[in-house]
Amino acid sequence: MEIVLIRHGKPASANNLVVNAGEYTKWIRQYNLSAVDSSSRPVNINEQYRSFYVVASDLKRARHSAYIYMDKKVEEIDKIYREMEVPRYKIPLKLKAWNWVYLSRFLWLLGFKGSFESFKQAKKRAELATERLIALAEKHENLVLFGHGFMNRYIRKSLIKKGWQLDAKSHAFWGITTLKYQTVK
C-alpha cells in the first residue's frame, strides 16, 4: 500500500504585506479562500499517481491543486484534512503577513489559546485523518492526499508510528511525501 501526501501549490493570495493584527485576520481569511496562483505549477508530475484514489482537503487551494496535478475528478473531499488552523492573536504590532504566521504558530505551539483550534485538538484531528487514510488505503491500495504543510507533517508522523515507511518527503509548495506499508502475505 502507498499513501502520497502532496502539499498544495502556492495560493494566489500568499502575498507578504505589512499588516496589523486585524488585517492579519483578514489576510488569513483570504488565504483560506484562495485558489492556486496561476504561476504555481508542479515541476514534475508522476503519471503513476493518476491511477491512485484521490483525496483532498475541502479548502480551495487543495482542491485546485488536485485538479491541476491529477487532471481528473477528486474521489473524496473532506474538511478533516484541512490545514491545522493558523492562529490569530491580538498583538499591537505591524508585521509582514508571513512573520505573523511564524510568530502565531510559535505561540500556538507553546500552548497559547484563542478562538481557534488548539495545537492539541489539531494533533488529534491529524490522528483521525491518519486512521481515515489508512482505511482508504486498505480499500483502494494506493492513494494521494492533496493537503497542507502542517497537517501533512503530522499525518506523516502518525503513519510512521503505525509502521509505514517513509520513502520521500518535501514540505514545499507541491512537495510530495510518500509512505509505504508492506502487508504480510
N, C-alpha and C positions, 0 to 999 in steps of 0.2 A: 504494500500500500504506500501511496505517496500523497503528502499534503504540501502544496505550494502556497506560500504567503507572498502576495505581491502588494507592495505599497502603491497607493495611487500616484498619479502624475502630479506635477506642480499645479496647485489651484490658481485660477485666473486672478483671484483676489489676494494672493500672497505677497502684496507689496509691503514695504517696510517703513511706513510713515512714522513721524514722531507724534505720539498721541498721549492724552491724559487717561486716567482710569476709566472714565465714562466712554471716551472714544475707543478705547481698547475693547470694551464690552461690545460695542457696535462692530468693531473690526472682526472679533471672534464670530459674531452672528453672520457677517458677510462671508467669512472663510468657510463656515459650515454650510452655506447655501451655494457655494461656488462650484462651477464645473472646472474641468482641467483647462489650463491655459493652452491656447492654440499652438504655441511654440514648444510645448512639453509633450514629447512623444518617446516611446521606449526605443532604446538604441538597438536592441536585438529582440526579436520575437521568437520564442521557442514554439515552433509549429506543433510539437507533440502536445502541448498544453491544450490545444483546441479540441482534443478528444476527451479532456478531463471534464468532470462535473464542475460547473462554475457557480460560485457563491460570492455574494458581495454585501458589504455594509449598505445600509439604506441611505447614507449620505451621498449627495450628488457626485462629489469628486471620485468616490469609489465606484459607483455605478457607471459613470462616464469613462473611467479608466478601463473597466471591464469591457465596455463596448469598443473602445479604441483598440485594446490589445487582442481580444478574442474574436472580434468580427462575427459574433453570434449572440444569441439571447442568453442572459443570465438565468440559470435554473432556480436559484433561490436568493432572495434579498431579505436581510434581517437586521434589525437595529441592535441585536446583541453584539454584532461585530463592529459597531461604531467605535470611533476613537475614544479613548479614555478622555472624559471631559476636560477641556482646558480651563483651569480655574481663573477666576477673576476676583481680585482683591481691590478694595478702595484705598489705594495708597496715594498720597498727594505728590505724585511725580509725573513728569513728562518723559517718556522713553520711546525709543523705536519699538514698533509693534513686536518684533521678534525678541527684543530684550524683555518686554513684558511677559511673553510666553515663557522664556527661560527662568525669569525671576518667579513667576507664578507657579510654574512646575516645581521649582526648588522648594518653595514654601509649602506646596501641596504634598510633596514627598516627605517633608518634615512633619506633616500631620495637621497643618493649619486648615481649619474648616471654613466652609462658606455655603452659599446656596447652590451647590453643585455636588456632583458625585464625589465622594471621598476616595482617596487612594485605596483604602481597604475595600470599599464597595467595587471599585474598578477592577481590582485584582480578582475579586470573587466572580465578577462578570466574565473576566478572561478565562477563569476555570470552567464556567458554564459553557462558554463559547468553544473551549477546547473539547469538552465532552460531546457537544453537538457535532463538531468537525470529525471527531473520531467515529461517531455513529454514521455519519455520511460517508466516510472513507470505507468503513466496513461494508456499507451497502453498494457504493459506486467504485471502489478500489482506489481511484485517483481523483483528487480534486484540487481546484485552485480557489483561493480566497483573495478577493480584492478588498484590502482593508487599509489600515492606518499604522503609522510608525509605532506608537507606544503599545497599542493593542496587539499588533503582530508580535512585538517583542515578548510580551507576557504570554501570549499563546504559544510561542516558540519555547519559552522556558517550561511551560506546563507540559507540552508534548515531550520534551526531553526527559522530564521527571517520570513520565509514563512509559519510558522505554523507546521513544522514537529517536532515530539517529539523524543528527544534523549533517546535511550534505553540502549546503552552501547558505550564506546569509549576506544580506545587504539591507541597510535601513534608509538608503537614499530614495528620492522620488523614483518610482518604477523599480525599486530594489526588490530582488527576488530572494526568498529564503525557502529552501527545500528540505523536507524531512521525510525519512522513510522508516517504515516499520516492517520487519521481517516476521511473517507469520510462520508458525511451526506447522509443517505438513506431515 
